[in-house]
Amino acid sequence: MEIVKVAVIGIAGVVLAVQLKEQKSSVALYLSLAVVLFISFYCLSRLDTVLELFYKVQDLMPIPSVYLSALLKMLGITYVADFAAGICKDAGHAAIAHQITIFGKLSIFAISMPVLLALLDTVEELL
């Protein structure tokens, strides 16, 4: 029940940050950032399990490693962009958060282009 631990830590951090925000907003922001970083590093510690699963899928299926590598990169970009945008929004900088989100989407699009081209080549060969 790892999710329960993470949820309790998150809710406790939010409750403390809301109470501190009335007195010292900068301390509340730092507390929120600390909770977010703690949860993020906890998630990173679980990444080994996910990578093992990807390697097992790669061994079981004849999928070129380029495709799985692109998928992992896209996942990483998604999480990092969402994490950074969330922190910027919490700090009151929605415009910066929006730009980070746009850059993340463009980065994913750029990484996915070789996969899309390979798919189009496969379709062309079938026709």
N, C-alpha and C positions, 0 to 999 in steps of 0.2 A: 504494500500500500504506500508506495513512494509518493504517489500523487497527493495523498492526504497530508503528508509532511510538507510538501511544497506549497500546497494550498494554505495550510495553517501559517506557514512562514509568510506567505504573500499577504494574507488577510491581516495578520498581526502587524506587518510593516505598514500597510495602508492605514489601519486604525491609528497607529502611533504617528504617522506622517500627517494625518488629518488633524489630530490634536495639536501637534507641534506647529502646524501651518499658521494657526491663529497667533502664536507668539513669535515664532522665528521661521519665516518661510524658507530661508536658505538652509537651515538645519533639516527641515522637512524634506527638501529636495535631495540633500545628501543622504538622508536616511532611505529615501525611496531608491536612489541610485545604488546604495549598498545592498539593499534587498534584491534588486534586479541583478546586480553582479553576482551575488551569492547564488541565486537560482540559476543563472546562466552557467556559472562554473560547475554547478551540480549537474546540469544537463550535459555539459561537455564531458563530465566523468562517465556518463552513460553512453557516450558515442562509440566506444569500443564494441558494444553489443550490436549496434547498427552496422558498423563496418564489417563485422563478422558475417552478418546476414547478407550484405551485399556481395561479399566474396563467395559465400556459399551459392548464391543465385548465379554468380558469374561462372562458377565451376559446373553447376548443373545444366545451365543453358548455354548454347553457343552464341552468346551475345558478345560482340567486340567490346573490349575494355574501354574504348573511346566513349561509348554510349553511357556506360555506368559512371564513368568519370565525369561526363558532362552533367549527368543527373545529380551526382554528389555536389558538384560546383553550384548548380542551380539551387539546390537545397540550402547550401551554405550562404549564398547571396541572399536568399529569401529571409533566412533567420537574422543575418547581420543587419540587413536593411530595415527589417521590421523592428529589431531591437533598438537601433539608432534612432529611427523615426519616433518610436514610442517615447524615448528619453527626451527628444527635442520637443515633442508635443507636451509632455509633462512640465517641461521648463517654460512653456509658453511661446515656443517658436515653431508654430505650425507651418510657416512658409518653408523653413529649412527642412522640416520633417517631410513635407510634400516633395521637395527636390530630391531628398535621399530616396524616397519611394520611387520616383521617376527614374533616377539613375539605376536603382536595383532592377527595375523592369527592363530597362534598356540593356543592362548587362546580361540578364537572363536571355533576352532575345538574341543578343550577339552570340552567346554560347550555344544556343539551340540551332543556329543557322546551319552548321555542318550536319546535324542530325536531320534537319528538314530537307537539305539537299540530297542526302543519302536516301531518304524516303522517296523523294521525287524521282531519283534515278531508278529505284526499285520498281516504282509504278510504271515508269517509262519502259523498262525492260519487259514488264508483263504485257504491255500493250503492243 
